[in-house]
Amino acid sequence: MSDPTALVYGLAVAGASTVRALLRRGWNVVAADDVITDERSAVADELGVELVDTPRGLELDDLLRSCRMLSPAPGIPETHDVIVAARRLGVEIASEIELAYRWEQGRPGGPRPMLAVTGTDGKTTTTLMTVAMLRAAGVSTVDAGNTDTPLVDAIADETLDALVVECTSFRLAWAPTFRAEAATWLNLAPDHLNWHFSMQTYEDAKATIWANQRPTDAAIAFTGDVTVMKRQAAMPSRRLSFGIGGDYHFRPDGPGSAGGTLVGPDGDIATTADMRRSLPHDITNALAASAMVLESGLADVDAIARALADFVGPPHRLEHIGRWRDVDWYNDSKATTPHAASVAIRAFDRVVLIAGGKDKMVDLAEMATDLDRVKAVIAIGQTRSSVAEAFDAVPVVETTEFLPAAVERAAEIAVGGDTLLLSPGCASLDQYPSFEARGDHFRTLAHSLNGADS
């Protein structure tokens, strides 16, 4: 009997790793992509697989009929021809986290624990916090999935004791058996509606993170999100929550105090005084991460406290890049949704905001829910008119196409005590290859503009 054939559609980082993993396990692989670059052609040549350029129509149908399985890269939307055709022809679709999960179940030494995080915003920070807590407890682990390490690569590392998986809807949509012993769904807000058929299919994909859990597993939800709590109520696992009134919550020290304590079902976990960063979203993410490591039994409160004392968060997520003339500058380029931008704005009292970017076909009004905190808005990019409209009640609203002019104007407006915040609320792809590139440019502009005063 000949080896089965898989079609991997998309040959960037995750796709290339998936091809390698399938080849190691005896599959025949054909790759396809809508954008054939020299780099992707070189990868296909290196791996010894055929690379098909933008198959469509009968060619695509014939290609799929020759395959037992389709593994689409995260960038391939559920509206794509290959997905529509695979579903019509009854070809199995499995993402890289689904394949990795299946293979991990057959590991000779037995599967290692998996902890998983999803949500519209906050996934990366919560994932990295969880990794830090586990490492502080002596558990060898890595952040995998929607990171620099695809899960199909992470499972090949036999030095790891556990796996922490950042799960996007792109991967969960095609993960029918994926399961984590502890899984957190942080929040849900309109996003990626250019990838999903609808908000409903986006929500359904996110809910997959809990769908296969066992009664002993932990499904952890944010009390502040009605939809997430409603979906959790139908799940088969132990249901826990974090946030106001949750099993894991924040207890303030008292009226007028900015400090307080993170508390779990068994008592105090850590104080904000001991945290390296304790903005409101840091506290929420820390509660979610604490719930996962405690409910999985992989770490204790001492390890959590040690991890939080050192944790500074990833670049581009409310990254403090300097204080000049008593104005704090923050790079929040990773805020690619209105919900993420609103969370960032809520962290400060007086904000000069730079926002805008590529249109993801979502309502930008959610960015403007705390107008009393916003002193001025400089709107940029493809969505600058829509951003300006959302913030039309703010005293100063201006538009400019590109970031350098926006930074110069924001610096002119900001005075001592203000926060100058880049929190775009939109994708970067109108002008930059990634949110990282946008954030790096902002950081460079900030240091260049402020020069010797930094």
Phi, psi and omega in degrees: 000129183287157179293147179291158180245137176240144172258120173256117184256112184107118188240040170274210189300304183294320181296316179297319178296322178295318177301312181300316182294320178294317179298320179298334183259017170087010178278148162277141184229135168243135178251152175216157180202153176273345179231105181264106177260167176300322181295317180290324175297320179295322178297315179299317178298316180299321183275348180073035179241151176289139177242112183265133183268110171048061177291140179216163173061226183296326178299317179294316179300315180297320179297315181293323179296337179276358186242148175275333188211148171247130173240101182277141173294159183303333182281357180270109186288161180290350176272355185293150180305322184292325178289314180300316181292319180298320179291322178295323183270356179076025178275131180299140176242127181219127178282173182294328178287330176293314179298315180299318179299313180300314182293324179296328179295334179263011180299133183307322180274005182093153181292145176271155179300143174240135171245140186227147181228131170223175182148161176293319182225154175091000184299311186295313181298315181294320177299313181292324175299317180298316177300315180298319179295317180294317179296324177296335178271003179087012180268123178282122185207177180207152172275127187225175181092247181278055183219191176289350181241098174303148182298329178296335174277320183299321183292344178281348181272103184284355177279349183278140178265334183206164183231131177250119192247120172274116189250113171274163175297331180301321181274321182293332181302331182240044181229070189290344180240356184305138181215142174232142181296328173223130184221133182246132171249111190282317187186170176216125176214157181305128179194159174055031179284357169269357178252316182270157175296325186198171174299327180294317180290331174296311178298316180298320178297316179300320183295343178300337183299335180253347194299330185255012181291156178264166181302335180274349181281164182247122172256117190245124187232155179272124183296337183278000180242109185298317182295316180298317180295323179294317179294324179297325184299338182264004186271155188276356190260183173292129185254119179233163184220161174224152184116190183301124180078005183273171175300325175245120187212175180253129177249110180292154181293326181162174181306133177080359181262140178269352184264178179168194187228140170277129187234139175243183181301333182256011176123195185294144180250307181197159177256150178293335178298333181267356181275139178295322176228134182219042169294162185308317181289333176296320180294315180298314180296323179294323177296317180296314180294319179299318179300317182295313185286329178285316182290335176277349180075017184266349180207162178244178185293330178296318178295320178299313181298318179296319181295316182292334179292338182250346189286128181245353178089163182282159173299153173074004175240096186046049179278119180282114186255356175158165174231122179230130181051041177066021174249125177273131180254129180234133175261109179239044184298337179289348177284087183259010176231155175302322179300315180296319178295321180296323177297317180296314180301320183295344183280350186229161184267329185215106192243134163257111192255135167251122185215157177125168182162218181283141180283120177256016176064036175239159180286124183273000184298332182297338178296331192256040182271347180235061186295336180293344179268350187255119181273322182203153178229130170248112184264136185231170168074193184301327184263015188301323179293320180292321177297315179300321179294319180297327184254026187296344179273355179285143184305320181236117176227121180228158178235147172204150189287318192246156186296317183304316179294324179295319180296316180298316182291319178298322179294327177292325184281321187292138176234174183309132182095348178279162169245123176265113193237120165270107177219086196295327183069006184216161177293166184262352197285001172285332185225343185229154178288344183195165176292333178296316179297321178296314180295321177297320179295318178299316180299316179297316179298319181297313181290323179294317182293322186268343170047234186292348180281352186287000000 
